[in-house]
């Protein structure tokens, strides 16, 4: 804040008094209105009591003895002289100064008007009844979907239909071999066991019994995992093995290994999350209202020139 106000100290003066810069028929600036005491005047630039009080607080640790006041007033006078020199050079119309002015005034306006509103909002309690209402409105958001652990045998024939037919036959043989191994059939956690080494090209799971891991119904981001998820969610019971499926993504044999049922996270577990998101929503609403107020109060007017 100190940096903002220090920069404003020069730029505000440049632009606020620039419109009344002395011309041939305008030697003196209008006197300030209200009870503000003018301590010094340098051309069209004035130094007021409030300027001095602020300068003492920010630059001299609030000291108010006569010597410090004299020093501070001398510093402000020097600043006013530089400011008037800049005005004489037309710096108040410089695009850099105008851009700085717009940025600083906007920051100060938000600090003086918007920040207190946000602080008051932060101090408000959000009733539990409202949080429970939001929970019911967004109940699907707090449900972890069903997950299934999956093992896969996969061969990639590319765009070769002859090879695709050979791979379908190969995985059908693997499925028959699997069905004859009662020990393997009764152990869903084993996936496809040693079959994956000879009957799969999936590098990540080939040497792990074909075990891919847990999948939700939607699968992952890539077409391959979506294909696997689509197949495994057609199966009924853990341990079950699909038919051999030939798709654009390749030839698949999928085993449904285990189930994690859908879980609804209770209100108590997500109360903090709900409160955080509601506070954020309210903050954004206050910010939008602030911007809307400015827009309505200061509409854009077409240039009549």
C-alpha positions as CSV (number, residue, x, y, z in Angstrom):
1,X,0.0,0.0,0.0
2,X,2.8,2.4,0.8
3,X,4.3,2.0,-2.6
4,X,1.0,2.6,-4.3
5,X,0.4,5.8,-2.3
6,X,3.9,7.0,-2.8
7,X,3.6,6.7,-6.6
8,X,0.2,8.2,-6.4
9,X,1.7,11.2,-4.6
10,X,3.3,12.4,-7.8
11,X,1.0,10.9,-10.5
12,X,-2.3,12.0,-8.9
13,X,-0.9,15.5,-8.7
14,X,0.2,15.5,-12.3
15,X,-3.2,14.4,-13.6
16,X,-5.5,16.1,-11.1
17,X,-4.0,19.5,-11.6
18,X,-3.0,19.0,-15.2
19,X,-6.4,20.2,-16.4
20,X,-5.9,23.5,-14.6
21,X,-2.3,24.1,-15.6
22,X,-1.8,27.9,-15.9
23,X,-2.2,29.3,-19.4
24,X,-1.9,32.8,-20.8
25,X,-5.3,33.8,-19.3
26,X,-5.2,31.5,-16.3
27,X,-2.4,32.4,-13.9
28,X,-3.7,30.9,-10.7
29,X,-5.3,27.5,-10.0
30,X,-8.7,27.5,-8.2
31,X,-8.4,27.4,-4.4
32,X,-9.1,24.0,-2.9
33,X,-12.6,23.6,-1.5
34,X,-13.5,22.5,2.0
35,X,-11.5,23.1,5.2
36,X,-8.3,21.6,3.9
37,X,-5.3,23.8,4.9
38,X,-2.9,24.7,2.1
39,X,0.6,25.0,3.5
40,X,2.6,25.6,0.3
41,X,1.8,26.4,-3.3
42,X,4.2,25.8,-6.2
43,X,2.5,26.9,-9.4
44,X,-0.6,24.9,-9.7
45,X,0.5,22.3,-7.2
46,X,-0.6,22.6,-3.6
47,X,0.8,21.0,-0.4
48,X,-1.9,20.4,2.1
49,X,-2.0,19.6,5.8
50,X,-3.1,16.1,5.0
51,X,-0.2,15.7,2.6
52,X,2.2,16.6,5.4
53,X,0.5,14.4,7.9
54,X,0.7,11.4,5.6
55,X,4.3,12.1,4.7
56,X,5.3,12.2,8.4
57,X,3.6,8.9,9.0
58,X,5.1,7.1,6.0
59,X,8.5,8.6,5.7
60,X,9.4,9.8,9.2
61,X,7.8,7.1,11.5
62,X,5.1,9.5,12.6
63,X,7.4,11.9,14.3
64,X,5.8,15.3,14.7
65,X,8.4,17.5,16.2
66,X,9.2,20.9,14.7
67,X,12.5,19.9,13.1
68,X,10.9,16.8,11.4
69,X,7.9,18.8,10.2
70,X,10.3,21.3,8.7
71,X,12.3,18.6,6.9
72,X,9.1,16.9,5.7
73,X,7.7,20.1,4.3
74,X,10.9,20.8,2.5
75,X,10.8,17.3,0.9
76,X,7.2,17.9,-0.1
77,X,8.1,21.3,-1.5
78,X,10.8,19.7,-3.6
79,X,8.4,17.1,-4.8
80,X,5.9,19.8,-5.8
81,X,8.6,21.7,-7.7
82,X,9.5,18.5,-9.7
83,X,5.8,17.9,-10.3
84,X,5.2,21.4,-11.6
85,X,8.2,21.1,-13.8
86,X,6.7,17.8,-15.2
87,X,3.4,19.6,-15.7
88,X,5.1,22.4,-17.6
89,X,6.5,19.8,-19.9
90,X,3.1,18.3,-20.5
91,X,3.9,15.0,-18.7
92,X,0.3,14.7,-17.5
93,X,-0.6,13.8,-21.0
94,X,2.2,11.3,-21.4
95,X,0.7,7.8,-22.1
96,X,3.0,6.2,-19.6
97,X,1.8,8.5,-16.8
98,X,-1.8,8.0,-17.8
99,X,-1.4,4.2,-17.8
100,X,0.3,4.4,-14.3
101,X,-2.5,6.6,-13.1
102,X,-5.2,4.3,-14.2
103,X,-3.5,1.3,-12.6
104,X,-2.8,3.0,-9.3
105,X,-6.2,4.6,-9.0
106,X,-7.8,1.3,-9.8
107,X,-5.7,-0.5,-7.1
108,X,-6.5,2.3,-4.6
109,X,-10.2,2.2,-5.3
110,X,-10.3,-1.6,-4.7
111,X,-8.3,-1.2,-1.5
112,X,-10.7,1.5,-0.2
113,X,-14.0,0.1,-1.4
114,X,-13.8,-3.5,-2.3
115,X,-11.4,-4.8,0.3
116,X,-13.6,-3.7,3.3
117,X,-16.6,-5.5,1.7
118,X,-14.5,-8.7,1.3
119,X,-13.3,-8.4,4.9
120,X,-16.8,-8.0,6.1
121,X,-17.9,-11.0,4.0
122,X,-15.0,-13.1,5.5
123,X,-16.3,-12.4,9.0
124,X,-19.7,-13.7,8.2
125,X,-20.7,-17.2,9.4
126,X,-22.2,-19.5,6.8
127,X,-25.2,-21.3,8.4
128,X,-24.9,-25.1,8.5
129,X,-28.4,-25.2,7.0
130,X,-27.1,-23.5,3.9
131,X,-24.1,-25.8,3.6
132,X,-26.4,-28.8,3.9
133,X,-28.6,-27.3,1.2
134,X,-25.6,-27.0,-1.1
135,X,-24.5,-30.6,-0.3
136,X,-27.9,-31.8,-1.5
137,X,-27.7,-29.7,-4.6
138,X,-24.3,-31.1,-5.5
139,X,-24.7,-34.6,-4.0
140,X,-23.3,-36.3,-7.2
141,X,-20.1,-34.3,-6.8
142,X,-19.4,-36.2,-3.5
143,X,-19.9,-39.7,-4.8
144,X,-16.9,-41.8,-5.7
145,X,-18.0,-44.0,-8.6
146,X,-17.6,-47.8,-8.7
147,X,-14.1,-49.0,-9.6
148,X,-13.1,-52.3,-11.0
149,X,-9.6,-53.9,-10.9
150,X,-8.7,-55.1,-14.3
151,X,-6.3,-57.4,-16.0
152,X,-5.8,-57.4,-19.8
153,X,-4.3,-59.5,-22.6
154,X,-3.9,-57.2,-25.6
155,X,-2.4,-57.7,-29.1
156,X,-2.1,-54.9,-31.6
157,X,-2.7,-55.9,-35.3
158,X,-2.6,-52.3,-36.5
159,X,-4.6,-51.9,-39.7
160,X,-3.9,-55.5,-41.0
161,X,-7.2,-57.4,-41.0
162,X,-5.4,-60.8,-41.5
163,X,-3.3,-60.3,-38.5
164,X,-6.3,-59.1,-36.5
165,X,-8.0,-62.5,-37.3
166,X,-4.9,-64.4,-36.2
167,X,-4.7,-62.4,-32.9
168,X,-8.4,-63.1,-32.2
169,X,-7.6,-66.8,-32.6
170,X,-4.6,-66.6,-30.4
171,X,-6.5,-64.9,-27.6
172,X,-9.3,-67.4,-27.9
173,X,-6.7,-70.1,-27.3
174,X,-5.5,-68.2,-24.2
175,X,-9.0,-67.9,-23.0
176,X,-9.5,-71.7,-23.4
177,X,-6.3,-72.4,-21.6
178,X,-7.3,-70.1,-18.8
179,X,-10.7,-71.7,-18.4
180,X,-9.0,-75.2,-17.9
181,X,-6.8,-73.9,-15.0
182,X,-9.1,-74.2,-12.0
183,X,-6.5,-72.7,-9.7
184,X,-6.3,-69.6,-11.8
185,X,-10.0,-69.3,-12.3
186,X,-10.5,-69.3,-8.5
187,X,-7.8,-66.6,-8.0
188,X,-9.1,-63.3,-9.5
189,X,-6.2,-61.5,-7.9
190,X,-3.7,-63.3,-10.1
191,X,-5.1,-61.6,-13.2
192,X,-4.0,-63.7,-16.2
193,X,-0.8,-64.9,-14.4
194,X,1.9,-66.2,-16.7
195,X,-0.4,-66.0,-19.8
196,X,0.3,-62.3,-20.1
197,X,4.0,-62.9,-21.0
198,X,3.1,-64.8,-24.2
199,X,-0.3,-63.4,-25.0
200,X,0.0,-59.7,-24.5
201,X,1.9,-56.7,-26.0
202,X,0.8,-54.3,-23.3
203,X,4.2,-53.2,-22.0
204,X,3.0,-51.8,-18.6
205,X,1.2,-55.0,-17.6
206,X,2.7,-57.8,-19.6
207,X,5.1,-59.0,-16.8
208,X,2.6,-58.3,-14.0
209,X,-0.1,-60.9,-15.0
210,X,-1.7,-58.4,-17.2
211,X,-2.9,-56.4,-14.2
212,X,-3.6,-52.8,-15.3
213,X,-5.1,-51.6,-12.0
214,X,-8.4,-49.9,-10.9
215,X,-10.7,-48.3,-13.5
216,X,-13.9,-46.3,-13.3
217,X,-16.6,-46.7,-15.9
218,X,-15.4,-43.8,-18.0
219,X,-11.8,-45.2,-18.3
220,X,-8.9,-42.8,-18.7
221,X,-8.1,-40.1,-21.2
222,X,-6.8,-42.3,-24.0
223,X,-8.9,-44.5,-26.3
224,X,-7.1,-47.7,-25.1
225,X,-8.2,-47.4,-21.5
226,X,-11.7,-46.3,-22.5
227,X,-11.9,-49.5,-24.5
228,X,-10.7,-51.6,-21.6
229,X,-13.2,-49.9,-19.2
230,X,-16.1,-50.4,-21.6
231,X,-15.3,-54.1,-21.8
232,X,-14.8,-54.7,-18.1
233,X,-18.0,-53.0,-17.1
234,X,-20.0,-55.4,-19.2
235,X,-18.9,-58.3,-16.9
236,X,-21.0,-59.3,-13.9
237,X,-18.8,-60.8,-11.2
238,X,-15.2,-60.5,-10.0
239,X,-13.1,-63.2,-11.6
240,X,-15.1,-63.2,-14.8
241,X,-13.3,-63.1,-18.1
242,X,-14.7,-61.4,-21.2
243,X,-15.0,-62.8,-24.7
244,X,-12.2,-61.9,-27.1
245,X,-13.0,-58.4,-28.4
246,X,-11.6,-57.0,-31.6
247,X,-11.8,-53.2,-31.7
248,X,-9.9,-50.4,-33.6
249,X,-7.7,-50.1,-30.5
250,X,-6.6,-53.7,-30.8
251,X,-7.7,-57.2,-29.7
252,X,-8.6,-57.6,-26.1
253,X,-9.2,-60.3,-23.5
254,X,-10.2,-58.6,-20.2
255,X,-10.6,-60.0,-16.7
256,X,-12.7,-58.4,-14.0
257,X,-10.6,-58.9,-10.8
258,X,-12.2,-57.0,-7.9
259,X,-14.8,-54.4,-7.0
260,X,-14.7,-51.1,-5.1
261,X,-18.3,-50.1,-4.7
262,X,-19.5,-46.5,-5.2
263,X,-19.1,-44.5,-2.0
264,X,-21.1,-41.4,-1.0
265,X,-18.9,-39.0,1.1
266,X,-21.1,-37.8,4.0
267,X,-21.8,-34.2,4.7
268,X,-19.5,-34.2,7.8
269,X,-16.5,-35.3,5.7
270,X,-17.0,-32.5,3.1
271,X,-18.2,-29.7,5.3
272,X,-14.9,-27.8,5.1
273,X,-14.8,-28.2,1.3
274,X,-18.3,-27.0,1.0
275,X,-17.6,-23.9,3.2
276,X,-14.5,-23.1,1.3
277,X,-16.2,-23.2,-2.1
278,X,-19.2,-21.3,-0.9
279,X,-16.9,-18.5,0.5
280,X,-15.1,-18.4,-2.8
281,X,-18.4,-18.2,-4.6
282,X,-19.5,-15.3,-2.4
283,X,-16.2,-13.5,-2.9
284,X,-16.5,-13.7,-6.6
285,X,-20.1,-12.4,-6.4
286,X,-19.0,-9.4,-4.4
287,X,-16.2,-8.7,-6.9
288,X,-18.7,-8.9,-9.8
289,X,-21.1,-6.6,-8.0
290,X,-18.3,-4.1,-7.5
291,X,-17.4,-4.2,-11.2
292,X,-21.0,-3.9,-12.2
293,X,-21.5,-0.8,-10.0
294,X,-18.6,0.9,-11.7
295,X,-19.8,-0.1,-15.2
296,X,-23.3,1.3,-14.5
297,X,-22.1,4.4,-12.9
298,X,-19.6,5.2,-15.7
299,X,-21.0,4.1,-19.0
300,X,-19.0,4.4,-22.1
301,X,-20.0,7.5,-24.1
302,X,-19.4,7.8,-27.8
303,X,-16.9,10.3,-29.1
304,X,-18.9,13.2,-30.5
305,X,-16.0,14.7,-32.4
